[in-house]
Amino acid sequence: MKQRSMAWRLLAVSLPMMLIAVGCGQQLTPQALAHHHQKTHHKSTVTTSSSPSPSASASPSPSVSPSTSTTTVAPTSTSSVPVQSPSTPASPVLTSVPPAGGVASANQVQATVNTVQLDGTAAVNSQTDYVYLINVTLRNPTTAMILFPLADLVVTPSTSAASSSLNDFDMTGITPSNSLFPYPIVPTHPQAVVVRVPSGASVSGDFTVEVAPSSQYDVHIAGINGAIATFSV
């Protein structure tokens, strides 16, 4: 009886120890802890990458230094402008008949304005000018070659008596295939930019002009009295 009582005591003491040992067997091993940490870190990475990128508007705007050069703003679309030919067109000045095969004066050309389009605006000396794309046909009625310079096309407000205009300073809309003058063009030397018009032939093409705001403009050929065309806006 005394031995059985002693056995129960030993069993009562050893049973809690066994339960503690079993509980310790369920703790996470170092490998299990490392695996659990990796899963948590991976989830954090996914969350971070899914956040929206900084807006492009946050980048600083480039600074623009003041410039005295001509700056052109391209228009969103071009618009045609009605062209009026005078009832009595300007006639070429035939001071003398040039020899066959020679060179005739530019003021002996016959010019026609075909179309005019508003092509944009330009900043000139702190003033906003209009840019027009003008299609012109030059016809040579003489027996000689005509060398027609860019400077001899003059577009001005109808109220102006200016003898020159800013031709082809803005090249918007001008290409090698549609340019009236040989491309590329150097507008700062308009007298040296020349289109050849053979005897009895016609040459057509575009040029641009920058003009001050006005309700009506005249197109002249230097050395010829009267306008070859008038257009209104």
C-alpha positions in Angstrom: 0.0 0.0 0.0 2.9 2.3 0.8 4.6 1.5 -2.5 1.4 2.3 -4.5 1.1 5.6 -2.7 4.7 6.4 -3.6 4.0 5.5 -7.3 1.1 7.9 -7.5 3.3 10.7 -6.1 5.9 10.0 -8.7 3.3 10.0 -11.4 1.8 13.3 -10.2 5.3 14.9 -10.3 6.3 13.6 -13.7 3.0 14.3 -15.5 3.4 18.2 -15.4 6.9 17.8 -16.6 5.8 15.7 -19.6 3.1 18.3 -20.5 5.8 21.1 -20.4 8.0 19.0 -22.6 5.2 18.5 -25.1 4.5 22.2 -25.2 8.1 23.0 -25.8 8.0 20.7 -28.8 5.5 23.0 -30.6 7.8 26.2 -30.5 9.0 27.6 -33.8 12.5 26.4 -34.9 15.0 29.0 -36.1 14.3 27.8 -39.7 10.6 28.3 -39.2 11.2 31.8 -37.7 13.3 32.7 -40.7 10.6 31.5 -43.1 8.0 33.6 -41.3 10.1 36.7 -41.5 10.7 36.3 -45.3 6.9 36.1 -46.0 6.3 39.2 -44.0 9.1 41.1 -45.9 7.8 40.0 -49.3 4.3 41.3 -48.5 5.8 44.6 -47.5 7.7 44.8 -50.8 4.5 44.2 -52.9 2.6 46.9 -51.0 5.4 49.4 -51.6 5.7 48.7 -55.3 1.9 49.1 -55.8 1.9 52.7 -54.5 1.5 55.3 -57.3 4.5 56.9 -58.9 5.2 60.6 -58.2 3.2 62.8 -60.5 5.0 64.2 -63.5 3.8 67.7 -62.6 6.0 67.5 -59.5 9.1 68.0 -61.7 10.4 71.6 -61.9 9.5 73.6 -65.0 12.5 74.6 -67.1 13.5 78.2 -66.8 13.3 80.4 -69.9 15.7 83.2 -70.4 14.6 86.4 -72.1 15.6 86.4 -75.8 15.5 89.1 -78.4 15.2 86.6 -81.3 12.0 86.0 -83.1 9.8 83.4 -81.4 7.0 81.7 -83.3 4.0 80.0 -81.8 2.5 77.3 -84.2 -1.2 77.6 -84.6 -3.6 74.8 -83.7 -5.0 74.9 -87.3 -4.6 77.0 -90.4 -7.5 79.0 -91.9 -7.9 80.3 -95.4 -8.2 84.0 -96.0 -10.2 85.5 -98.9 -7.9 87.0 -101.6 -9.1 89.8 -103.8 -7.4 90.6 -107.1 -7.6 94.3 -108.1 -9.9 95.1 -111.1 -6.9 96.6 -112.8 -4.0 94.3 -111.9 -0.5 95.8 -111.6 1.4 95.4 -114.8 5.1 94.5 -115.2 7.5 97.3 -115.9 8.9 96.7 -119.4 11.6 99.4 -119.5 13.3 97.6 -122.4 13.1 94.2 -124.1 15.8 92.0 -122.7 17.9 90.0 -125.2 17.0 86.4 -125.8 18.9 84.2 -123.4 19.8 87.2 -121.2 18.5 88.2 -117.8 15.4 90.3 -117.3 14.6 92.6 -114.4 12.5 91.1 -111.6 9.9 93.9 -112.0 9.1 92.4 -115.4 7.5 89.4 -113.9 3.7 88.8 -113.9 2.6 87.7 -110.4 -0.6 86.2 -109.1 -1.6 85.5 -105.5 -3.4 82.2 -105.4 -4.1 81.5 -101.7 -3.5 83.0 -98.3 -3.6 81.1 -95.0 -3.2 82.4 -91.5 -0.3 80.3 -90.2 0.2 81.5 -86.7 1.7 84.3 -84.7 5.2 85.6 -84.0 6.8 87.8 -81.3 8.7 90.6 -83.0 10.2 93.4 -80.8 7.7 92.7 -78.0 4.8 92.9 -80.5 2.7 90.0 -81.6 2.6 89.8 -85.4 0.6 87.5 -87.7 2.2 84.9 -89.9 0.6 84.2 -93.3 1.4 81.4 -95.7 1.0 82.8 -99.2 1.0 80.8 -102.5 2.2 82.8 -105.5 2.7 82.2 -109.2 5.4 84.1 -111.0 5.2 84.2 -114.8 7.9 85.3 -117.1 6.5 86.9 -120.3 10.0 87.9 -121.6 12.5 86.2 -123.8 15.1 86.2 -121.0 15.5 84.5 -117.7 14.1 86.4 -114.6 16.0 86.1 -111.3 13.4 87.0 -108.8 14.6 87.8 -105.2 12.8 87.2 -102.0 13.2 90.9 -101.1 10.9 91.8 -104.1 7.8 90.4 -102.5 6.3 93.0 -100.2 3.3 92.4 -97.9 2.1 95.2 -95.7 -1.0 96.5 -94.0 -3.0 98.5 -96.6 -2.4 101.7 -94.6 1.4 101.2 -94.6 3.9 102.6 -97.1 6.7 100.2 -96.1 8.9 99.0 -99.0 9.9 95.7 -97.5 8.4 92.9 -95.3 9.6 90.0 -93.1 9.5 87.2 -95.7 10.3 83.6 -94.7 11.6 84.5 -91.2 9.0 82.0 -90.0 9.4 78.7 -91.8 6.2 77.1 -90.5 4.5 75.3 -93.4 7.4 75.7 -95.8 9.0 72.5 -97.1 11.6 71.8 -99.9 8.7 70.7 -102.1 6.4 73.7 -101.7 8.8 76.6 -101.2 8.7 79.3 -103.8 12.4 79.9 -103.2 15.3 77.4 -103.2 15.4 75.6 -99.9 16.9 76.1 -97.3 16.3 79.8 -97.2 18.4 82.5 -95.5 15.8 85.2 -94.8 18.4 87.7 -93.4 19.7 88.1 -97.0 16.5 88.4 -99.0 18.2 90.0 -102.0 20.5 87.0 -102.4 17.6 84.4 -102.2 16.6 84.1 -105.8 14.1 81.9 -107.7 14.8 81.4 -111.4 11.8 82.0 -113.8 12.7 80.8 -117.3 11.4 82.6 -120.4 7.8 81.9 -121.1 7.4 79.7 -118.0 5.7 80.0 -114.6 6.9 79.1 -111.2 4.5 78.6 -108.2 5.2 78.1 -104.5 4.7 79.3 -101.0 6.4 81.8 -98.8 5.6 83.2 -95.4 5.4 86.8 -94.1 5.2 88.3 -90.6 3.0 91.4 -90.5 1.6 93.7 -87.9 -2.1 93.3 -87.0 -4.4 94.9 -89.6 -7.8 94.3 -91.0 -6.5 94.4 -94.6 -3.2 93.7 -96.3 -1.7 94.5 -99.8 0.7 92.3 -101.7 3.2 94.2 -103.9 6.1 93.4 -106.2 8.9 95.8 -105.7 9.2 98.2 -108.6 5.7 97.7 -109.8 3.0 100.3 -109.0 -0.2 99.0 -107.4 -1.0 95.9 -105.4 -1.2 92.5 -107.1 -3.6 91.3 -104.5 -5.4 92.3 -101.3 -6.6 90.1 -98.5 -8.7 90.8 -95.4 -9.0 89.1 -92.0 
